Amino acid sequence: MRVKNAAERLNLSAVIITKNEAHNLLDCLVSLSFCDEVIVLDNLSRDGTADLAKSLGAKVIETEKWHGFGPQKQLALESASGRWVLSIDADERVTPPLREGILAAVRANENLSFRIERENYFLGKHMRFGGWSNDRVARLAKRDHCRFSSDLVHESLICEHPMEDLPGTLTHLSYRCIEDVFSKQIQYAKLGAEKISESGRRKKLPAPRALWTFIRLYLLQLGFLDGWRGTLAATAKSYETFWRYALADQDRYKECTSE
């Protein structure tokens, strides 16, 4: 990553949380070469993620405890020194048009926050249906006027200033292989179950919720038009939904787990 001189400095920090993301991180960091600072908050990676990030000029902070997605990203944000903060995941890439939009926004330095259009890929294919179509996510804001929600999963960046949309897109390269899909769904299910339990919400039956999730994504949101990937994506999400509600209501199944 090229180090900017003082005249070029825009006071922009990018923040990323990682765990075993060496396969993703190189391209991600290359796409962030225009940032003044990159913070990588790593949680006990065993694949050389931290060393790779350091070799590419990122400031690496290693944590032994996993606090959940929202709290981890908040820790990364609090470690940044830039006046502006760009939140990005290791499997995302800033495209050239988006880079220019970010730089223009930071140069203008108005009291605004910004959403970014995200182009979602699933196992290498750009998805258009089934809940995977392009979405807009809050990602760029002044550091002292934003924070991450405390959600363990499906966290969000909460901003004080009015929100506008940036030109350009963020490429989201989700999942490397089918095994990766289902292993991540279990992780999300566990975190989602913990969130449900902490909220005190009424428990729901896992099977009906899972079936409804599949119908909604595959039929109502036309996931079948994305071919076999659409089928797999809807199946994986219904799988995650089932285990989320089952784990949140483990007392109902204690007879099985105690044997």
HELIX and SHEET records of a PDB file:
HELIX    1   1 ALA A   22  VAL A   30  1                                   9    
HELIX    2   2 THR A   49  SER A   55  1                                   7    
HELIX    3   3 PHE A   69  SER A   79  1                                  11    
HELIX    4   4 PRO A   96  ALA A  108  1                                  13    
HELIX    5   5 ARG A  143  HIS A  145  5                                   3    
HELIX    6   6 ILE A  178  SER A  199  1                                  22    
HELIX    7   7 PRO A  206  ILE A  215  1                                  10    
HELIX    8   8 ARG A  216  LEU A  220  3                                   5    
HELIX    9   9 GLY A  223  ASP A  226  5                                   4    
HELIX   10  10 GLY A  227  ALA A  248  1                                  22    
HELIX   11  11 GLN A  250  TYR A  253  5                                   4    
HELIX   12  12 LYS A  254  THR A  257  1                                   4    
SHEET    1   A 7 LYS A  59  THR A  63  0                                        
SHEET    2   A 7 GLU A  37  ASN A  43  1                                        
SHEET    3   A 7 LEU A  12  THR A  18  1                                        
SHEET    4   A 7 TRP A  84  SER A  87  1                                        
SHEET    5   A 7 ASP A 135  LYS A 142 -1                                        
SHEET    6   A 7 SER A 113  PHE A 122 -1                                        
SHEET    7   A 7 LYS A 125  HIS A 126 -1                                        
SHEET    1   B 8 LYS A  59  THR A  63  0                                        
SHEET    2   B 8 GLU A  37  ASN A  43  1                                        
SHEET    3   B 8 LEU A  12  THR A  18  1                                        
SHEET    4   B 8 TRP A  84  SER A  87  1                                        
SHEET    5   B 8 ASP A 135  LYS A 142 -1                                        
SHEET    6   B 8 SER A 113  PHE A 122 -1                                        
SHEET    7   B 8 MET A 163  SER A 174  1                                        
SHEET    8   B 8 GLU A  92  VAL A  94 -1                                        
SHEET    1   C 2 CYS A 146  PHE A 148  0                                        
SHEET    2   C 2 LEU A 157  CYS A 159 -1                                        
END                                                                             
